[in-house]
Amino acid sequence: MGKSSNRRSNIELLRIFAALGIVVLHYNNANIGGGFTAAADGSNNQFVMICFESLFICAVDLFILISGYFLRDSKKSDLLKPVKLLAMYLIFETAFYLIKELPKDEPFLLKRFFCYYAPSYWFIFVYIALYLISPFISVMWNNLSKNAKKTLLMISALLFSVLPIFWESVTLMSDKCIWDEDSISFYGLLQGTSPIGIFGSGAGYTIVNFVLLYLIGCFIKDLEEENIRFKNSVLCILLLINVAAIVGWTYAEFHFTGTVVFATTAWNYENPFVISEAVIIFLIFKNMRIKNNKVINTLALAAFPTYLIHINIMGYFKIPEFVKQGTSVFILHLFGTVLLNYLICFVIFKIYDLITCPLYRYISDKWQKHRFIEVP
């Protein structure tokens, strides 16, 4: 959203890492790239995919940590920012709908039309909700004592991470329901006992998880100001252990439940291991000493547009075909797909930015009244 020259290149590199990670996740995703549906159970390719999935599953959490870290002292939200995000989302998806569907010369179907707008873009709406209330969260955080902050984090982590993932795991492993078969849902023996809602944690795809991560981002900023540092050598070891724990959890649940491997709760965004992985990776990148790098800062501007654009072009890479190939071919295709996706998205965004930048500059100059949500 801001000028690349005003950004810290190590964190901008982290944004790129997170965006690439989301492309990896969607490469694997059964409904988007189709990777997991094409890989045979127990194959080397499936193992590689599980390892990459376990490493990058924290990508979304990383974006929220970054927000909490940088917005900790902010007392206002700029309404132009969500307007720009929503406009970009609507313009890109409408454009891809027209490009991909009009040549088919088929009858208009409302369901197909709306498939271009949901549900893959849930992040936009939950993130905007978080951004709009972020000044209030930040003011609350900054008015707490040091001990109160720690207590709040511990309680929040217990209620919105530890207990929910326990709920989700038991639910997955249970094929029974407390209600009849004619009930509206089948959520296992613990239905109605989740601290987040009657239908559980939503795998962490919720404002609850985002607020928790935002608070952790604020806490990391506090630690930095107290000159508390962690060596990258130690952090890298912890990251390997963390990834191994997620991989182990995935296989254990897969063998215990007999369901498809990607149904595991190990990859839920509220999983304590996923959250801790995001924190470790954030700290690793934060410790990097990178001078103001224009290349990194410029490329990082495409991080969010990549999230919007890449889903629409994943099908052109014929992912299932390459997942069935030898492991070396599959890995090369994976890396090639991810990097090429990012570069394509960057080019599309630069063209979009070139066209819309004058318009938004004009709107920014004219729209001053009632534009900001500010906490006195």
C-alpha positions as CSV (number, residue, x, y, z in Angstrom):
1,M,0.0,0.0,0.0
2,G,2.9,2.3,0.7
3,K,5.9,3.4,-1.2
4,S,8.5,0.7,-1.5
5,S,11.3,3.2,-0.6
6,N,9.8,3.6,2.9
7,R,9.7,-0.2,3.6
8,R,12.2,-2.5,5.4
9,S,13.6,-4.8,2.8
10,N,13.9,-7.8,5.1
11,I,10.2,-7.6,5.9
12,E,9.4,-7.0,2.2
13,L,11.3,-10.2,1.4
14,L,9.1,-11.9,4.0
15,R,6.0,-10.7,2.2
16,I,7.4,-12.2,-1.0
17,F,8.1,-15.5,0.9
18,A,4.6,-15.6,2.2
19,A,3.0,-14.8,-1.2
20,L,5.1,-17.6,-2.8
21,G,4.0,-19.9,0.0
22,I,0.4,-19.2,-0.8
23,V,1.0,-20.2,-4.4
24,V,2.6,-23.4,-3.1
25,L,-0.4,-24.2,-0.9
26,H,-2.7,-23.6,-3.9
27,Y,-0.5,-25.8,-6.1
28,N,-1.1,-28.6,-3.7
29,N,-4.8,-27.7,-3.0
30,A,-7.2,-30.4,-4.2
31,N,-9.7,-27.9,-5.6
32,I,-7.3,-25.3,-7.1
33,G,-4.1,-26.8,-8.3
34,G,-5.1,-30.4,-7.8
35,G,-1.7,-31.5,-6.5
36,F,-2.8,-33.7,-3.6
37,T,-5.6,-35.4,-5.6
38,A,-3.0,-36.5,-8.2
39,A,-0.3,-37.7,-5.8
40,A,-0.5,-41.4,-4.9
41,D,-0.7,-42.2,-1.2
42,G,2.7,-43.1,0.2
43,S,4.5,-41.8,-2.8
44,N,7.7,-39.7,-2.7
45,N,5.8,-36.9,-4.4
46,Q,3.1,-36.9,-1.8
47,F,5.8,-36.7,1.0
48,V,7.5,-33.7,-0.7
49,M,4.1,-32.0,-1.0
50,I,3.4,-32.6,2.7
51,C,6.7,-31.2,3.7
52,F,6.2,-28.0,1.5
53,E,2.6,-27.7,2.8
54,S,3.8,-28.0,6.4
55,L,6.5,-25.3,5.8
56,F,4.3,-22.8,4.0
57,I,1.0,-23.4,5.8
58,C,1.8,-20.4,8.0
59,A,1.8,-18.0,5.0
60,V,-1.5,-16.4,5.8
61,D,-0.6,-16.1,9.5
62,L,2.6,-14.4,8.5
63,F,0.7,-11.6,6.8
64,I,-1.3,-10.9,10.0
65,L,1.8,-11.0,12.1
66,I,3.4,-8.3,9.9
67,S,0.3,-6.2,10.3
68,G,0.3,-6.4,14.1
69,Y,4.0,-5.6,14.1
70,F,3.7,-2.5,12.0
71,L,0.3,-1.3,13.2
72,R,0.9,-1.6,16.9
73,D,1.2,2.2,17.4
74,S,-1.3,3.2,14.8
75,K,-4.4,5.0,16.1
76,K,-6.3,5.2,12.8
77,S,-7.4,3.3,9.8
78,D,-7.6,4.7,6.3
79,L,-10.8,3.7,4.5
80,L,-9.2,4.3,1.2
81,K,-7.1,1.2,1.7
82,P,-10.0,-1.3,1.9
83,V,-11.6,0.5,-1.0
84,K,-8.5,-0.1,-3.1
85,L,-8.3,-3.8,-2.0
86,L,-11.9,-4.4,-2.9
87,A,-11.6,-2.6,-6.2
88,M,-8.5,-4.6,-7.1
89,Y,-10.3,-7.8,-6.2
90,L,-13.5,-7.0,-8.2
91,I,-11.6,-5.7,-11.2
92,F,-9.2,-8.7,-11.5
93,E,-11.9,-11.3,-11.0
94,T,-14.3,-9.6,-13.4
95,A,-11.5,-9.4,-16.0
96,F,-10.6,-13.1,-15.6
97,Y,-14.3,-14.1,-15.8
98,L,-14.7,-12.2,-19.1
99,I,-11.4,-13.5,-20.5
100,K,-12.0,-17.2,-19.6
101,E,-15.8,-17.5,-19.9
102,L,-16.8,-15.3,-22.9
103,P,-14.9,-17.3,-25.5
104,K,-16.7,-20.5,-24.4
105,D,-20.0,-19.1,-25.9
106,E,-22.0,-20.8,-23.2
107,P,-25.2,-19.6,-21.4
108,F,-24.6,-17.4,-18.4
109,L,-24.7,-19.2,-15.1
110,L,-24.9,-17.2,-11.9
111,K,-23.1,-20.0,-10.0
112,R,-20.2,-20.0,-12.4
113,F,-20.0,-16.2,-12.2
114,F,-19.8,-16.1,-8.5
115,C,-17.2,-18.9,-8.4
116,Y,-14.7,-16.3,-9.6
117,Y,-15.4,-14.2,-6.4
118,A,-15.6,-16.8,-3.7
119,P,-14.7,-18.7,-1.5
120,S,-11.0,-18.6,-2.2
121,Y,-10.8,-14.8,-1.4
122,W,-12.1,-15.1,2.1
123,F,-8.9,-13.5,3.4
124,I,-9.7,-10.1,1.9
125,F,-12.9,-9.7,3.9
126,V,-11.5,-11.0,7.2
127,Y,-8.4,-8.9,6.8
128,I,-10.4,-5.7,6.1
129,A,-12.4,-6.4,9.2
130,L,-9.2,-6.7,11.2
131,Y,-7.8,-3.6,9.6
132,L,-10.9,-1.5,10.5
133,I,-10.8,-2.4,14.2
134,S,-6.9,-2.5,14.4
135,P,-6.6,1.0,15.9
136,F,-8.9,0.0,18.8
137,I,-6.9,-3.2,19.4
138,S,-3.6,-1.3,19.3
139,V,-4.8,1.4,21.7
140,M,-6.0,-1.3,24.1
141,W,-2.7,-3.2,23.8
142,N,-0.6,-0.1,24.5
143,N,-2.6,0.8,27.6
144,L,-2.0,-2.6,29.2
145,S,0.9,-3.3,31.6
146,K,3.6,-5.7,30.6
147,N,2.2,-8.5,32.8
148,A,-1.3,-7.9,31.5
149,K,-0.1,-8.2,27.9
150,K,1.4,-11.6,28.7
151,T,-1.7,-12.7,30.5
152,L,-3.9,-11.7,27.6
153,L,-1.7,-13.6,25.1
154,M,-1.6,-16.7,27.2
155,I,-5.4,-16.7,27.7
156,S,-6.0,-15.9,24.0
157,A,-3.6,-18.7,22.9
158,L,-5.3,-21.2,25.1
159,L,-8.9,-20.2,24.2
160,F,-8.4,-19.6,20.5
161,S,-5.5,-21.9,19.5
162,V,-4.9,-24.8,21.9
163,L,-8.6,-25.7,22.8
164,P,-9.9,-25.2,19.3
165,I,-7.3,-27.4,17.7
166,F,-8.1,-30.1,20.3
167,W,-11.8,-29.7,19.4
168,E,-11.0,-30.0,15.7
169,S,-8.8,-33.0,16.1
170,V,-11.3,-34.9,18.2
171,T,-14.0,-34.0,15.8
172,L,-12.0,-35.4,12.8
173,M,-11.3,-38.6,14.7
174,S,-14.9,-39.1,15.7
175,D,-17.5,-40.4,13.3
176,K,-20.3,-40.0,15.8
177,C,-22.6,-37.1,16.4
178,I,-24.6,-35.9,19.4
179,W,-27.5,-35.2,17.1
180,D,-29.6,-37.4,14.8
181,E,-28.8,-38.1,11.2
182,D,-31.4,-35.7,10.2
183,S,-29.5,-32.9,12.0
184,I,-28.3,-29.9,10.1
185,S,-24.7,-30.9,10.6
186,F,-22.2,-33.5,11.7
187,Y,-19.5,-32.0,13.9
188,G,-18.7,-34.9,16.2
189,L,-19.0,-35.6,19.8
190,L,-17.8,-32.1,20.9
191,Q,-20.2,-30.1,18.9
192,G,-21.2,-26.9,20.8
193,T,-18.2,-26.9,23.2
194,S,-15.7,-24.9,21.1
195,P,-14.7,-21.6,22.6
196,I,-15.1,-20.0,19.2
197,G,-18.4,-21.2,18.0
198,I,-20.8,-24.1,17.7
199,F,-19.2,-25.2,14.5
200,G,-15.7,-25.0,15.8
201,S,-12.8,-22.8,14.8
202,G,-13.4,-22.7,11.1
203,A,-9.8,-24.1,10.8
204,G,-8.5,-20.7,11.8
205,Y,-10.1,-18.9,8.8
206,T,-11.7,-16.4,11.2
207,I,-11.3,-12.9,12.7
208,V,-10.7,-14.6,16.1
209,N,-7.4,-16.2,14.8
210,F,-6.5,-12.9,13.1
211,V,-6.9,-10.9,16.3
212,L,-4.7,-13.4,18.1
213,L,-2.0,-13.2,15.5
214,Y,-2.3,-9.4,15.5
215,L,-1.7,-9.3,19.2
216,I,1.4,-11.6,18.8
217,G,2.7,-9.2,16.2
218,C,2.3,-6.4,18.7
219,F,4.1,-8.4,21.3
220,I,7.0,-9.1,18.9
221,K,7.3,-5.3,18.5
222,D,7.4,-4.9,22.3
223,L,10.2,-7.5,22.5
224,E,12.2,-5.7,19.9
225,E,12.0,-2.5,21.8
226,E,13.2,-4.3,24.9
227,N,16.3,-5.5,22.9
228,I,15.3,-9.1,23.2
229,R,16.8,-11.0,20.3
230,F,16.9,-14.6,19.2
231,K,19.8,-16.0,17.2
232,N,18.9,-17.2,13.7
233,S,20.9,-20.4,14.2
234,V,18.6,-21.3,17.1
235,L,15.5,-20.2,15.2
236,C,16.4,-22.3,12.2
237,I,16.7,-25.4,14.4
238,L,13.4,-24.6,16.0
239,L,11.9,-24.2,12.6
240,L,13.0,-27.6,11.5
241,I,11.6,-29.2,14.6
242,N,8.3,-27.3,14.1
243,V,8.0,-28.4,10.5
244,A,8.8,-32.0,11.5
245,A,6.1,-31.8,14.2
246,I,3.5,-30.7,11.6
247,V,4.6,-33.4,9.2
248,G,4.4,-36.0,11.9
249,W,1.0,-34.8,13.0
250,T,-0.2,-35.0,9.4
251,Y,0.9,-38.6,8.9
252,A,-0.4,-39.7,12.4
253,E,-3.9,-38.3,11.7
254,F,-3.9,-39.6,8.2
255,H,-3.2,-43.2,9.3
256,F,-5.5,-43.0,12.4
257,T,-8.5,-41.6,10.6
258,G,-8.0,-43.1,7.1
259,T,-9.3,-40.0,5.5
260,V,-7.5,-38.1,2.7
261,V,-4.1,-36.7,3.8
262,F,-5.1,-33.1,3.2
263,A,-8.0,-33.3,5.6
264,T,-5.6,-33.1,8.6
265,T,-6.1,-30.5,11.4
266,A,-2.3,-30.2,11.4
267,W,-2.7,-27.5,8.7
268,N,-5.4,-25.5,10.5
269,Y,-4.4,-21.9,10.8
270,E,-5.1,-21.8,14.5
271,N,-2.9,-24.8,15.2
272,P,-0.3,-23.8,17.8
273,F,2.5,-25.3,15.6
274,V,1.3,-23.3,12.6
275,I,1.3,-20.1,14.7
276,S,4.7,-20.8,16.2
277,E,6.1,-21.6,12.8
278,A,4.9,-18.2,11.6
279,V,6.5,-16.5,14.6
280,I,9.8,-18.3,14.0
281,I,9.9,-17.4,10.3
282,F,9.0,-13.8,11.1
283,L,11.8,-13.6,13.6
284,I,14.3,-15.1,11.1
285,F,13.5,-12.5,8.5
286,K,13.4,-9.7,11.0
287,N,16.9,-10.6,12.0
288,M,18.2,-10.3,8.5
289,R,20.2,-7.2,7.8
290,I,19.3,-6.2,4.3
291,K,19.9,-2.6,3.2
292,N,17.1,-0.8,1.4
293,N,16.8,-2.9,-1.7
294,K,14.7,-1.4,-4.5
295,V,14.4,-4.7,-6.3
296,I,13.0,-6.5,-3.2
297,N,10.8,-3.6,-2.3
298,T,9.4,-3.3,-5.8
299,L,8.7,-7.0,-6.2
300,A,7.0,-7.1,-2.8
301,L,4.3,-4.7,-4.1
302,A,2.9,-7.7,-6.0
303,A,2.5,-9.9,-2.8
304,F,-1.2,-9.2,-2.4
305,P,-2.0,-9.0,-6.1
306,T,-0.4,-12.4,-6.5
307,Y,-3.0,-13.8,-4.0
308,L,-5.7,-12.4,-6.2
309,I,-4.4,-13.3,-9.6
310,H,-2.6,-16.6,-9.4
311,I,-5.7,-18.7,-8.7
312,N,-7.0,-17.8,-12.1
313,I,-3.9,-19.0,-14.0
314,M,-3.1,-22.1,-12.0
315,G,-5.0,-24.4,-14.4
316,Y,-2.7,-23.5,-17.3
317,F,0.2,-25.2,-15.6
318,K,-1.3,-28.7,-15.8
319,I,-0.3,-29.5,-12.2
320,P,-1.8,-33.0,-11.9
321,E,0.1,-34.2,-14.9
322,F,3.5,-33.2,-13.5
323,V,2.7,-34.4,-9.9
324,K,2.5,-37.9,-11.5
325,Q,5.9,-37.6,-13.0
326,G,9.2,-38.4,-11.3
327,T,10.1,-36.5,-8.1
328,S,12.8,-34.4,-9.7
329,V,10.5,-33.4,-12.6
330,F,7.7,-32.7,-10.1
331,I,9.9,-30.5,-7.9
332,L,11.2,-28.5,-10.8
333,H,7.7,-28.0,-12.0
334,L,6.6,-26.9,-8.6
335,F,9.3,-24.3,-8.3
336,G,8.9,-23.1,-11.9
337,T,5.1,-22.8,-11.4
338,V,5.5,-20.8,-8.2
339,L,8.1,-18.4,-9.5
340,L,6.5,-17.9,-12.9
341,N,3.2,-17.3,-11.2
342,Y,4.7,-14.5,-9.1
343,L,6.4,-12.9,-12.1
344,I,3.2,-13.0,-14.2
345,C,1.2,-11.5,-11.3
346,F,3.9,-8.8,-10.8
347,V,3.6,-7.7,-14.5
348,I,-0.2,-7.7,-14.4
349,F,-0.1,-5.6,-11.2
350,K,2.3,-3.1,-12.6
351,I,0.0,-2.6,-15.6
352,Y,-2.9,-2.2,-13.3
353,D,-1.0,0.2,-11.0
354,L,0.1,2.3,-13.9
355,I,-3.6,2.7,-15.0
356,T,-5.2,3.2,-11.6
357,C,-2.5,5.2,-9.7
358,P,-3.5,8.6,-11.1
359,L,-7.1,7.9,-10.2
360,Y,-6.3,6.9,-6.6
361,R,-4.0,9.9,-6.2
362,Y,-6.9,12.1,-7.2
363,I,-9.4,10.3,-4.9
364,S,-6.8,10.6,-2.0
365,D,-6.5,14.3,-2.6
366,K,-10.3,14.9,-2.7
367,W,-11.4,12.4,-0.1
368,Q,-10.4,13.7,3.3
369,K,-13.6,14.1,5.2
370,H,-14.8,11.0,7.0
371,R,-12.0,9.0,5.4
372,F,-10.3,7.9,8.6
373,I,-11.3,5.8,11.6
374,E,-9.3,7.3,14.4
375,V,-9.0,6.6,18.1
376,P,-8.3,9.8,20.1
